């Protein structure tokens, strides 16, 4: 006999993910934490206004290396 299962989505603080993993392992649950690609992270930065502008290549190098 197979138990039915249902997919649920939770929103948790990052600090609680390890706790959830521990609980799910003990209960026999499967957990999947989706990861954002670099492009998705970059687009999130652009949307939030976390972008920098350089006047020219020298300014860019100065911003990168301080």
N, C-alpha and C positions, 0 to 999 in steps of 0.2 A: 504494500500500500504506500503510495507517494503522497506526502503532504503537499497541499497547494501552497503556493508562495505568491507574494505580491511585492512589486517594486515600489519603494517609497523614496522621496527626496527630502533630505534634512539640510538645514542651514545651521552650521555650527561655527563657533570661533575656532581658529586654527589650533589654539592651545588644547582643545578637547578632542582632536582627531585621534591622538594616540590612545586616549581613554576609550573612544568608540571602537577602535581596532581591537583592544583588549576584550571588551564586552562581546563584540561580534565573534571573535575567535572562540570564546567560551560557549557561546550560544549556537555555534555552527552556522552563523550567518555569513553571507558574502558581502563584502564592502568594495566599492569602486569609487575612488576619488579622482574626478576628471582633472586633468592638468591643462593649463592654457599654453598654447604655442607661443613662441617668441613674437610672432606677428600679432596675435591677439593681445599680448601684453603691451606691445608698442601702440596698437590702436587705442587701448584703454588709456595709455599715457597721453596720447593726442587729445582724446575726448575730455580728459580731466585738466588739460592745459599744461601738463608737465612737459613742456618743450623749451628748448633754448635756441637762440639765434646767434649766429656769428657774423661779424661785419665782413670778414675775409678769412683766408686760410690761416693766416698768422693768429687771428683772434680765436679760431677754432682750436688750433693746437694749444694755445694758452688756456682755453677753457678745459680742455681734456687733461692736460698735464699740470695745470695750476700754476 
